[in-house]
Amino acid sequence: MPRSARISVISSLPLLMPARGRESQHFGTLQNRKARSGSFIAALRSALPLLALCFVMLGGFSLRMQAQTTYIEGTAKGPSTTATCNATSLNDSFLLTSAAGTASTRTVNVSASSLYGIGFFTNTGVPGLTSWIDGAYSLALDNTTTNANIKVSDICIARVSATGASLTSLCHTGAINTALSTAAVRTFTCQVTAALATSNTDRLLAIVVLQNIATSRQSVTLRSNGANDKVTFTAAVPHINSLTPASGSASTSVTISGTAFGVATGTVLFNGTTATVSSWNDTSIVATVPAAASTGSVVVTAGGVASNGVTFTVVLPPSVSTVAPLSGSAGTAVTLSGSNFGAARGTGSVTFNGAAAGITSWSDTSIVATVPALTASGNIVVTAGNGSASNGVSFTVPAPSISNISPDSA
């Protein structure tokens, strides 16, 4: 799934806030960042030589972009829902929009010693994805009047159905206890740490819960639909922690462990060569070293965003170039010349048509082996200590022949 799609899914996700009363809150809308100005580009171009020098001095680095999406907390009413935040249901709900409009305000009245929940929904069919990625959500609450008796208690992010039915609670930040004692835009964060398979009809819901600590009814005025009234999602960048094993030949199965891979299969590159993936989840991938791979970085790309690179050493298989002699009977000493046999034999072996041969000497480019008894004509194959096998070279074992029978009669 394209990274942009995954991001819009998550970004659509409004933050769930424990709501035990009704209140309206605004969430951010998705806004693409504007293109950089010509003056900035000119300055950047002039700085490129210095950046290149830094790159060389640091030995190179991998750029890891964190994609962001933003939704605006709108004024249109949202659907009813069974979703709650920290056991608090919604008192009011609104829709998230894609762009800021004319800012407006609304007064929220919270009953004595009670909680008030406000939800923000994405529109029908948004984000329209079949998997949501992990990342950080930030929710802005913009109060234009002050009331020290009203506090922000909780925020939550959830997945709901097209009709608003609660499906999955994704994230909860509780015990916030921030009093709205000054007029300000306050931002609260919530971290989603696991990717989720979804239906493309599922919607995102963000909830904020307000708490009235006074024994009388209290009110506060909140602003919505402005540029500051937003929910922002920063997608987690895929990160590789380890490779197991860290070296191997072509066709070796490698387990890649890390974070934020998502649940939708992306791509794995071994030094730029695409690998076949046999399993994929948010924290683990199993891929096969491709035939054309060479030593270099393994990089995971999830939803269009590339991970850090971790070095994998490709071990070249042994190669037999000549065999001398090319035929012989049991006990014949045979010299095999080639490459990548390994400096030391270790667990390496030589077989004649599948039968193990005795070894009298072993180096990285030459092996002397003895034709085993009871073998037949077929390929000689070298298996190096790392388990990789060479090409096969035909070797002829003469068929046994009878030259004389004595006595010739009984």
N, C-alpha and C positions, 0 to 999 in steps of 0.2 A: 504494500500500500504506500502511495506517495507520502512523504513526510508532511507536505502541505495539508493533505487530507487528515492525517493523524492529528496535526496541530489544531485544525479547525474543529475537530471533534472535541478535543479536550478543552479548547478555548471556549467552546460553546457551553462548557460545563459551568453552570452557575455555582457559586459556593453555597453549600447548605449551612444554615445557621440554626441552632436549636431554637425553635420558635414555639413558645407556649402562649402566645397571644397573637394578635394580628398586627402586622406592621408592614409598611412598604419599604422596600429597599432597592437600591439601584445597582445594577451590575454593568460592567463594562462591555462595550461592543467591539467586535472585530474591526480593527483598522490597520491597514497596511502602512508601513512607514514610508514617508515621502522620499523620493530620490534625493541623493545628496546634491547640494548646490554646486555650481560650476567653480566657485572659489574654493570650496572644500576639496573638490577633485584636483584642482591645480596644486593646492598645498600638498595633497597626498602624493601626486606625481613627483613633486620636488623632494619628498621624503623617501621615495622608494630606494634610492641608492643606500641611504643609511639603514633602512629596514633590511635590505639584502645583506649588508655588512653584519648586522646583528644576527641574522639568520646563520651566517657562516660561523660567526664566533660562538654561537650557542650550539652548533652542531646540528642545526635543523630542528624543526618543530612541526607539529601537526595542528592546524587550525581547527577548532571545534566550535562551531557556531551553535548558539542556543536560539532557536526560533521562538518568537513570541506572537501571540494573538490577543486581541483585546475586544471586549464587548461593552457596550454602553447600557447602563441601567435605565430602561425606558419607562414610559408612563402608561402604556396600554396594559390592561388587566391580563393576568395569566390564568391558567386553568386551576381547578381545585385539585388537590393531591392527597394521597395517604402518607406521603413522605414526612418524616420528622427529623429533627436535629436534636440529638441528646434528649430524646423523648418529648420534645416540644413540637407541636403541630403548627401549621401556618395560620396566621390571622389575616394575612393579605399576600397577594402575589402579583407579579408584573412580568412583562416580557423583556428579554434582552434584545437590543437592536444592533445593527451593524455600523451605525454612525451617529455621532452626537447631533443633536438638534437644538431647539430653543430650550434652555434650561427652565425648569419649573420646580416648585416646592410643594410639599404636602406636610400636614401636621399629623403626627402619630400620637394617639392617646393610649397610654398604658395604665391599666387598672392597678389599684393598690397592691403592692407586694406580689406582682405577677410577672410573667414572661410574655413576650410578644414576638412572634416569628414572622419574618418577611421572606418570601421566596422570589427568585428570579429564574424564569424558564427561557430556554431557547425556543425558537419558533418551530412549528411542525416541520419535520423532515430535516432538521438541523441538529447535529452536524452531518447526518446521513452517511455514517461510516460503520464498518463492521468490526472495528477494534479501536480502543482508545489507549493512548500511551500514558506513561507516568510523567510527572513533572510538578512544578510548583504553581499554585494559584495565589493571586493576591487580589483582595477585595477592598475597594475604597468606599468608605462611608462618609458622606458629606453633610454635616449638620450646620444649619445656618443660625439656629438659636441654641442657647445653652441650658443644660439642666444636669446638675451634678447627681441627681437622684436616679438618672437613667444611665445604665451601663451597657456596653456591648459584652454579652455573656459568651456566645459561641458562634462559630461559623461552620458550615458543612458543605460538602459537594456530594451530589448524588446522581444516579442514573434513574430516569423514570421512563415509562412507556409513552407512546404517542398521546395517550389520553391523560397522562399525569400520574398513573399508578406507580407506586414506589417499587423499584427493582433492586438497586444496589446502592449501599452507602459507600462512597469512595474515600472520603476524607472528613476528619472532624478535628477542629481546634477548639478546646474548651477552656474554662476558667480564665477567660481573658480579662474580665473585670476592669474595662477601660471606661471611665466616666466621661460623659459628654459635657464636661464642665467649661469647655471653650469651643467657640465656633471654629471648625477646622475640617480638613479632609484627612481622615485617618485610614491607614492601610493595614489590613490583616492578612496573614498568609496561612496557607494550608497545603500540605505536601501529599501528593498521591504517589505511592511507591511501587505500585504494581500495575502492569498493563491489563486490559480487560477486553475479552471478546464480547461484542454487542450485536444488536440488530441495527440495520441502517435506518430504522424508524424511531429508535430511542432518542430521548431528549436529555439535555443536561439541566440540572437544577442547582442553584446556589441559594443557601439560606443563611440569614443573619438573625440572631436572637438577641433581643433587647430585654433588660431586666430593670424593673422599677423597684428600688430598695425602700421607697417611702411607703407609709401606711395610708397614703391618699393618692388619688389619681394624678398622674403626671403626663406632661406632653413635651414634645420636641419637634422641631421642623427639619425635614430632610430635603436635600436637593437631588434632582434626578435629571437625566437626559443631557447633562453637560459633559464636556470633555474630560472632567476629573471624576465623573461618576461612572466608574468602570470596574470591570473584572479582567485581570490580565493573567494569561497562562504562559509560563515559560517551560517549554518542553525539555525534558531531561535528555542529555546527550548520551548516546550509547557509549559504554566504557568497558574495555576488556581488562580483566584482572589477571588472567592466566591462560596458558595453553597447555594441554596435556595430551600427548607428549609435546615437548618444545622442539623436537626434531624428528625427522622421519623421511622416508622415501615416498615417491608417488603412490597413491592409493592408501596411504596411512590414514586411519580415522583419528581426527583430532577433536577434542572437546574444548570449546571456548567458553570460559566462565567469566561473568561480568554482570553488568546492570543495564537496565533501560534498553534491552534489545527489542522489546515489544512482543506481541503475540502473532503478528503477521510476518511471514517469512520475507526477509530482505535478501541481501547478497553478502557473500564472504569472498574476499580477495586474498590470495597468497602472492605477495609481491606483484600485484596487478593482474594476476590470472584468476578467473572466476572458478570457485570450487563448487562441487555438488553438496547440497545441504540435505542431511537425512533427518534431522530434528531441530526444532527451534522453539524456544520460549523466552520469557523476559530475562532470564538469568543464565541460560545455558544453550549453546548451539553445538551440534555435532556436524562436522564437515569433513570431506575427503580431500587430501592433498591432490591437486590436479597434476596430470602427467607433465605438463609444460612448466610447472612451477619451479622457481629458483629461490634461493635463500633471500629473505627480506621480510618486510612487515606484513602481518595479517591484519586486515582492516574489515570491520563489520559496518555495513551501511543499512540503517533501519529507517524506513520512511523518508529516504533521501538525505539523511544526515549521517556523516561518517564518524566512526569512533576513533579513538587513539590507535596507533599501530604498535603491535608487539612482535618482536622478531621470532621468526620460525626458521630453523636451519633445515634445508632440504638436503638429505643424504642421497648422493648419486648411487645407483645400483652398480654392482660389479659388472665389468664387461670383459669377456674372453675374446681376444683377437686371434691368437694362434694356439694350436695344440701340436706337440711334437713328441713322439710320432702320432699319426692319426689312426693307427691300428696296433693291436697287440693283445696278447693273451694274458691271463691272470698272472700277477706278479710283475708285469712290465711297468717300468718307471716312465711316467708321462709328465712333460713340462707344459704348464699352462701359462701363457703370457697374456697380459691385459692391464686393466686399471681398476682402481677402487676396491681391491680385495681387502684392504685394511692392513695397516702396518704389522699388526699382531693377529694371530688366528682367532684367539678367543673361542667363541662357540661356532666359528666358521666351519664349513664342510664342503667336500667335493663328492658328487655322485656320478656314477657311470650307469646310465639307463635306470636310475633310481636306487642303485646299490651304493652304499657308503664306501669310499675309498680310504686307504691309509694315507696319511700325510707325512712326508719326510722333510719338507721345508715350506715356509709361507712368508711372503712379503706383500707389499701393496701392489706390486706389478708382476709377481711370478710365484707360482706354486708348483711343487713337485709332488705328484700323487701316484699311488700304486694301483694298477687295475685290480679290482677285487675279484675273488673267486666267484664262480657261479653267476657271473653277469653275462649280459648279451649285448649285441650292438645297439647303439642308441646315443642319445645326447649326453655330453658331459656338462654339468651345471655346477657353478660355484655359488654357494650361499655365504654371504659375509656375516660377520659377527652381529651386525645390526638387524639380521633377518631378511635382508633384501637379496633376491636371487638374480643371477646373471642370465644372459642369453645362453642358449644351448648350442654346442658345437658337436657335430656328428663324429662318433668314434666307432671303429669297427673292431669287434672281437671275433677272430676267426672261429668258425665252427670246428668242434673237435673232429678228428679224422683217425681211422684205424689203419695203421701202416703194416701191422704184422700180428698174426695170432700163433701162439706156440703153446702147446703142440697144436697142430691143425686138425687133430682128430683125437677122440677119446679112446 
